[in-house]
Amino acid sequence: MTAAILFTGNYMTHAQNSIGDNNITTTDNEITVTDNEGRDEIIEVPEAMEQDIDSLMNLYMSKTYLDEDNDCRMKDINPVFTKEVYIDRLSRIPSVIEMPHNDVVQKFIDRYSGRLRHSVSYMLGASNFYMPIFEEALEAYNLPLELRYLPVIESALNPTAVSRVGATGLWQFMLVTGKHYGLKVNSLVDERRDPVKASYAAAHYLSDLYKIFGDWNLVIAAYNCGPDQINKAIHRSNGSKDYWQIYPYLPKETRGYVPAFIAANYIMTYYCEHNICPMTTRLPAKTDTIMVNKNIHLEQIAAVCGTDIEQLRTLNPAYRRDIVPGASEMTYIRLPQTEIGKFIDNEEEICNYKAEELLNKRTEVAVNDDAPAYASRSKSTSRSKSRYSSRSRRSRGSRKSITIKSGQTLSEIARKHGTTVSRLKQLNGIKGTNIRAGKKLRVK
């Protein structure tokens, strides 16, 4: 790590080691910067920049609503521009967030416009699904709309993305942070995967970070590594609150995070200048939500309503095991608008469809008390063992079983032996009311 770094353009405030003419090499997950004195600095690339375009195109929304633009007449070649062109373009982006140019920013622009250009094409198409959601959430907290491109570097606009450390969803919330901002996470539900709820949680988090740091570049960096790491870097740089001054003291990935954010804003604005054609988008059918107060499996809806199960999963990504836990509290299901009436008309049939198979949690079970009991062989417990064995023998002596005769019913047997149908079912582990002649039935 270099002690201090001078960045190109009109943003130079600290001069010791310049990277203006540095040699920068890249691998799939890092960038190595070699300064003029031959010292190397490794910058980790945000994980989303390693995503394979093939995996993105296998998402339901991509397969269903995105296509390559066959009318695109631009050559699939990335043109080269001078540094001054990039500086000018960045300066013209309508933004309240400072977006300077330097060699690290340039390297991320080169990656987006070069090896990731087809992923950019996907993200430009997918942005039609997600950007309105992001912008509404940011507007609700009066935040700069440039922040809508954070999920580009967080998840490559993949709503099911899970990082190596467990960060999840478009906004890549860690478990603790997600729960702190009201996102429900349990065995059945993970609202970090819900684009709407996660977007509002992210906007709330970004708003809180700005109250702490008062500088958007520091906010963006803190979103990546947490406010504690930023405060450490500020202290190590003698109190400076300039991102580019605390840069050498940041984690390796965070050193690339703000440059990647600037590059994402650049490429999502100037993609045409780099011969990148957005994928064409067919907007999905309108959707609506319906509230339920009982557990429902998505497969039940798919089977009865004739809806594509993958579409239901895409519309309801928070339900991690396809179960909508309405029995816990009133819970929503998002459906194509055309399916809402069909769901209401067939709700009882939906709830009954393969309920025992798909929602197979028993609410009451009988304990098998026929199993042998084991006790210690030590002399100190032999007397207890003897008393227990005597009780066990007496208990077994009070049990009674019969052989079911042809034509007999549970209610008839219950009356005859002074018990109830429910008790017979409990004693014998019977779910329904059907019994077979010749079988043994315990009545006590």
C-alpha positions, 0 to 999 in steps of 0.5 A, a space after each residue: 500500500 502506498 503512503 499517499 497518492 496523487 490523482 489526475 485532473 483538478 482534484 489533486 490535494 496531496 502530492 508524494 506518489 503520482 499514479 498519473 502515468 502508472 502502469 496498471 494491469 488487471 486480472 479477473 478480480 483485481 487491478 494492480 497499480 504500479 507507481 513511478 517508483 515501482 511499488 505495487 498496489 492491489 485493488 480488488 474488483 467488486 464481486 459483481 464485476 466477475 458475474 458471467 453474462 450467461 448466468 445473468 441471462 438465465 434469470 427468468 426476467 432475462 429469458 422472458 423479457 430481454 432480447 438482443 437488439 437485432 437492429 443494432 448497427 454499431 460495431 462491437 468495438 470499443 473505441 479509444 478516447 483521450 483522457 480529456 474526453 473522459 474528464 469532460 464527459 464525467 463533468 457533464 453528468 448531472 450529479 451532486 456527487 463528485 465524479 472525478 477522473 483518475 487512472 483507477 476510475 479509467 481502468 474501471 471504465 475500460 473494464 465496463 466498456 471492454 470485457 464487460 460490455 455484454 453485461 452492460 448491455 444486459 444491465 441497460 435492458 434490466 434497468 427498465 425493470 429496476 430503476 423506477 423502484 430504485 428511484 422511488 426509494 431514493 426520492 422518498 429519502 431525498 437522496 441523489 438519484 445517481 445512487 441508483 447505480 449502486 446495485 450495478 456494482 453490488 449485484 450486476 442487477 441480479 436480484 438473486 445474487 449472493 456474495 461469498 460472504 452472504 450478502 444478498 439481493 440487488 443491494 447486497 445486504 448483510 444479514 445484520 444490516 438488513 435486519 437492522 433496517 427492517 428486512 425480515 429474514 428467517 427460514 422461510 422469508 428473506 426480504 433482502 431479495 425483495 427489490 422494493 423492500 430492499 430498495 427502501 431499506 438501502 435508501 434509509 441506510 444511505 441516508 443514515 450514513 450521510 448524516 454521519 459523514 456528510 460526504 457522498 463518496 465516503 457514504 458510498 465507501 461506507 456502504 461497501 465496508 461499513 462506517 467503522 472502517 471509514 472512521 479508522 481510515 479517517 483517523 489514520 489519515 490525520 482526520 481527513 474526510 476526503 475519500 481520495 486522501 483516506 484511500 491508502 488506508 481503506 480495504 482493498 475492495 473499497 479502494 476500487 468501490 468508489 472508482 467502480 461507482 463512478 465508472 458505472 455512472 459513466 457507462 450507463 450514461 455514455 454506452 452509445 459512445 462505446 458502441 454498446 447496444 442495450 438489450 431490448 425490453 418487453 415490460 412484464 405484465 402488470 402485477 398486484 398483491 393479495 393478502 393471505 392469512 394462511 400458509 400457501 405454497 407457490 406450487 399450489 397457486 401454479 397448479 390450480 391457476 395454471 401460472 408459471 412457477 418460475 414467474 411466481 418465484 420471480 415475483 415473490 423472491 423473498 419466499 426462499 422455500 416457495 412457502 408464503 407464511 401467512 399463518 404467522 401474520 397477514 402476508 402478501 403474494 404478488 401475482 400477475 394482475 390477470 391472475 388476482 381474480 382467479 386466485 380469489 375465486 379458487 382460494 379454497 381449492 388452492 389451499 387444499 391442493 396437495 396440502 399434506 405433501 407441500 405443507 407437511 408440518 404436523 401440528 400434533 403428534 402422538 409420542 411412541 411410548 412402546 419404545 424400551 427405556 434405558 437406565 444406568 447400570 450403576 448400583 446407585 441407580 439400580 433401585 430406581 431402575 427397578 421401580 421404573 420397570 415395575 411402573 412400565 410393566 403396570 403401564 403395559 398391562 393396562 394397554 389393550 389392542 383389538 383386531 378390526 373386524 370387517 365393517 367396523 368403524 372407528 366411531 363404533 369401536 370407540 363407543 364399544 371401548 369407552 373412548 373417542 375417535 380422536 383418542 383412537 386416532 392419536 393412539 394409532 397415528 391415524 390421520 383419516 378415518 379409514 381402517 382395514 379389517 384384520 389390522 391390530 388397533 390399540 384402544 387403550 
